[in-house]
């Protein structure tokens, strides 16, 4: 009888521990789902950040470096097919709009520089691309999914946010919208 009681107590103890663990997991999941992310929205000032620029020896750029210009801020990754499809459109329009005071800034979310540098070379990308290897800027802007693009006017205010890929026509419409007044 003693062995049977010991087994029964052990079983009850294990069930209790399991119930506590399940409760903690459920609590953590609910807590994360209800947590408000610090997401930036249209009409707000774009938060400043500083990241390393690809193709330089550790040179860093901040969003403030582009003050007075319209900025297209595009979050992307090499593994994202829609991101890859819109890159040629950005490169095609970049020289024209750079002359008009608009900068295209890519924020890459890949972890390895080698893959990204090959991608940049493959598409001959000449606009600024920054490396958000730890995802801090992605978190700061509340990015999910990619591609996600913010259009920021010369005063640093977010004019529009687009989730998903852009066509050449839509991209040009948005770039015209953030073009500084002459």
C-alpha positions, 0 to 999 in steps of 0.5 A: 500500500505504501508504494501505491500511495507514493506513486499517487503522490508523485503523480499528483505532484507532477500534474500540479507542476505541469499545470503551473507550467502550462499556466505560465506559458498561457500567461506569457502568450496572452501578455505578449499578444496584448502588449502594445507595440510602439508602432509609428503612424502617418502624421508622426515624426519618424524616429531617428536611428543609426545603422551601418551602411553596406559597401562602406568600412563600417560607416554609419548613417542616421535618418537625421542625415537626410533632414530636409529631403524626402525619404523613402524608408524601405524594410527588406531582406534578400529572402523576401521575393516581393522585396526582390521584385520591387528593388529594380523599380527603386533603382530605376527611379532613384537617380531621377528623384535624388536630383529632386531632393528625395532619398531612397534608404533601404533597411536590410534585415538579413543577418549576414553581410555577404549575402546582402552585398551580393544582392546589392551587386546583382541589382546594381543598387546605388541608393543607401542600404543600411544593416539592421542585423539585430532588428532594433529599427524593425522593432522601433518601427513595428515592422511585420511583414516585409516589405514595408515602406515609410514615406517621410517628408522633408520635415521628418513627418511620416506621410504614408506607410505601405505594407507589401510590394510596390509597383513602379507606378505606385512607387513613383506616386509616393516619391512625388508626394514626398518631393520637397517644395522647390 
